[in-house]
Amino acid sequence: MSDLLLTPLNAWHRAQGAKMAPFAGWDMPIQYEGILAEHQHTRTHAALFDICHMGEFALRGPGAKQALARAVTHNLETLKPGRCRYGFLLNEAGCVLDDLIVYCLAEDDYMLVVNGACIASDFAALRERLPASLHFEDISAATAKLDLQGPKSIDALEGLLGRSFRELGYFAFTHTTFDGANLMVSRTGYTGELGYELYLPWDKAETLWTRLLENADVKPAGLGARDTLRLEVGLPLYGQDLDTTHTPAEAGYEGMLTNTVDYVGKGRDREVREVLVPLAIPGRRAARHGDAVALPDGTVVGVVTSGSFAPSVGHAVALAYVKRPHAEEDSFIIKAARVELEAKRAPLPFYAGGTARMKLQG
């Protein structure tokens, strides 16, 4: 515990009896009421997640757009102020150092949101790629991030802040104030449901958290439910489904590589040796990260990256890297602990009933 980093809500989580565990070097809540209950509440009402372990970088100055475009895969030519975009930070081999979201605050003014375990390495890699003349700052320690997710999230957000957010489109953001401080509200999400990411000063996080939880439709949820929710809609987790040995194309993201600038890893990021394959598994028994994936004749052709029971579809699901020549096969055997599981190739998302892209009526 002593070596783990603490979010500004750590004392609150512990006071509420949350089950805590290390994640990306942080002491994080895994569950409160229970993963299944929190999963279902997110799908039907609204859940609040402490995501303060994520990292944020500020980048600005003349030429910031051109410089950043050479450092990441994002197409910044088509990214306008008030919009954000998902993409990748690659190594020279075209493999993924991290996945991140770039927010365009204004011309040559950006915020980058990176994974908590990658803050130091991402900052170092980007600092090396960016001109020293640009202002580039790690603002993670001053920035809190709360994720409000679920079909009732819009009502909770508007009820607390007293203004409409119904015109805010998918992967757009806006600014408002809360408790005298700047609050950035974005609409992206990692659950497949309508949801909002709330960025504000670190010392304001607990006040916003507790005020949102005053709404009867909003309950806290931990990283356990966040993982089952994201897996059901086929979203990757860095360190499992994305890593430094696989390219974005292997993970299914070749269509997002539209940046025309000669960025680090360009070209090699389209190489495909293995394919991230979605698998449906009958029953509740789940595959686990690292389980071998074999053909029906026993030939091992891949490895599971993520696996879980999927509450919204009623059976287990998994993602697995499979060698390219076998990636289009229909049937596989997963060699789990003490048992072999039958698996079938499935379409993504596993759960298609999410509200993430729903159009809101004014």
Beta strands, then each sheet from edge to edge (+ up, - down):
strand 1: 19-23
strand 2: 26-31
strand 3: 46-50
strand 4: 55-60
strand 5: 84-90
strand 6: 96-106
strand 7: 109-114
strand 8: 135-138
strand 9: 143-149
strand 10: 172-178
strand 11: 181-187
strand 12: 195-201
strand 13: 218-220
strand 14: 274-281
strand 15: 292-294
strand 16: 300-310
strand 17: 315-323
strand 18: 331-336
strand 19: 339-345
sheet 1: 1+ 2-
sheet 2: 10+ 11- 12+ 9- 3+ 13+
sheet 3: 5+ 6- 7+ 4- 8+
sheet 4: 14+ 17- 16+ 15- 18+ 19- 14+
end
